Amino acid sequence: MSTDSTQHRSFAQRLYALRPNPTVLLFIATIAAILIANSPWNDAYNAFLNHPVHIAVGDVDIFRHAGHTMTVSQVVNDALMAIFFFLVGLEIKQELLVGELSSPKKALLPIIAALGGMVVPVLFFLAIANQHPQSIGAAIPMATDIAFALAVLTALGSRVPKSLRIFLAALAVVDDIGGIIVIAIFYSTHISWLPLGIGFALLGITLLLGRLKIHTLEPYIVLGIAVWALFLQSGIHPTIAGVLIALCLPAGTKVHIGKLSSYLSDLTSRLSTEAREAKGALVLSHEQLKIIGGIKSTATKAISPVQIIEHAIAPLVNYVILPLFAFVNAGITFGGITSEGLLGVPLAIFLGLFPGKAIGITLFTWVAIRMGICAAPVGMNLRRLIGLSILGGIGFTVSLFIANLSYDDPSMLAMLNEAKLGIFVGTIVSGIVGYALLYRILPKGADGEISEAY
């Protein structure tokens, strides 16, 4: 790679090229936040989180909302996390088009499993914390952190059948959809209909541009920022704008993949002819540059805008936004947690994630298969299903996000702190137990057949 090309790449893209595990960075950011929150630097940490962010374009302060300038914490949770949910929306769109959710037959089992993984944890939570305001956080243990869960599964190596990875990924995507619906319905307040109506009108324009096969990215970027700002003003949580914009983007290509080979074959043939005529010249001719440009342009036109954007922003989300989100939101202050407090929100969330998630996913999936509603994935048996279901209790990112929405009143700071503890412990226990169980029951290098009946 040339020095020049390296200089034109963002820090996130250069970091992505090294392929470090983003989950490790997320974990490091979490531990750093916890250590700082329980150190003499706690006051400085909180001052940083509450520091106002001023970014003005002309006379417009971008991060000014409801008469107040947004703080670092609010910018991360309301603006940067909209980009995360935009990426989630892109993944959902692809799953709906060509993935495990592209047909009712494929989608039914992950949908049923995810439904169990959302309903049962909420019931576990409410069994412990059913009084207001504790009960506001009932949706916290609904979430599955797809990145963390798949990272644990990946650590098991080749012993995990591909079908199990696909099942867990599809389940987590449906889980994300459920979380997004919950955020849109239950965490949006004081709705202003005018900005909301304008926002949906711009979404309609975005959808129309996609139908017209306009693949230039700039209009979508401008529309996306405008929709985010309008949703922020409307009272609908602005992260929902990220998901909706992603779902409105065009998924088609300008060059069908079936025709790409013949186009490229013609161009490479012309390039070979030019190379022979150039007789080893060190500098490319004008015609060669034109042909190479044609190859690049044709190849790019065969890639969907959805995939181009996903590839562009994934490093930013994985290596910058999510670690920053963890650092801003995971600071648990242990000194303020009492033994009585542990038996409220922390216990409710912990039991929702572990074993609530595992019971819900396993039970709903088992019933669906036993009743003949769905077929079991290849390589799936009851013990493996239980192991995967336990990994579903890795809730971290979205659980933290919902916790911040649930206990956002200044009077609930202690409850939010307790919720973070429940999320952290539930996630860690689910990850360790799920990994240990699957490590024990999956034979090394297995590509699994069903070894026991449901």
C-alpha angles and dihedrals in degrees: 000000000000123000090237094055091047091053091055093055122090122246089251092053092049090049090048090053089061088055099221113172106263090208089064090054090049090051092047091050090050094050090046091053092049093048094048093045089057096043136079086269092068093104091050090048092053091044089055092050092050096043111122117244115220117191113157131189104195106312094339119100102209095204098045113115133170091356094306134096111243118247127229089262093051093047091053095046100038104029111024093038088055085067089051091051089046087059089047088052091052090052091048091050092052092047090051092049105040109352138078092301096051095102134029091242093054095040101046100081096045089046092052092045092049091048090056089046090056103039101045096048089052089052091049090050094049091047087065105026109030100139125093127285094019091056091062087081096058091117094057097091092046093085131091119200100224095194095051094042094049090045090058090047091049090053087065089064125197094350089082113085114233091237091062092052090050092048093051092045093049091046091051091049091053087046089054090052089052091049092050091051090050092050092048095049106033105027101048116093141178094015117209106206100200098062089038091053092048089048092054090046089056089048087055090052089049090053091047092052088053092050088051088054094240102163100175104121100212097078091051092050092051092045091047093054091046093050091048091052092047093049089050090054093043097059094245107123105264094226087072087065089062092055095045094048090051092051090051096053118108114261097187127092133231092227118044112232089234091062095042095084094055092046093050092044090056093047095047090048090055090046091053090051091050091048092055091049092048090059098211099318112174094220123059117245123239090255092051091051089050092051093047089049088052091052091051093046094047093048091049092050089057091061120083116242087234090061094041092054093043091053091048099050102033093085091048092051098042100041104030115016101042096044089047090048090051092048092050097044109028099068102125114188106210095187092070096052117097128199088247090052091054090064092058127050097355093053092043092053093042093052090045091056096035118054097349096070093046093049093047097048094042096045097047093044094046092049092048091052095042091050091050093243091125138012120242115251115254110273094021123128132158097269092048090047090054090050092051091045091055089055086055086071090071094105104155112129103035092034090056089047093052090044090057090051093046099050100031097131114102088234089062099056092112091051091049089052090051091048091055090054092052091049093048096048094041091050094047094047092046091050095048097043093043092049093046093049095047091044089055099044102037113081113227111269092007120163086184137223121200104277100183136027126252 
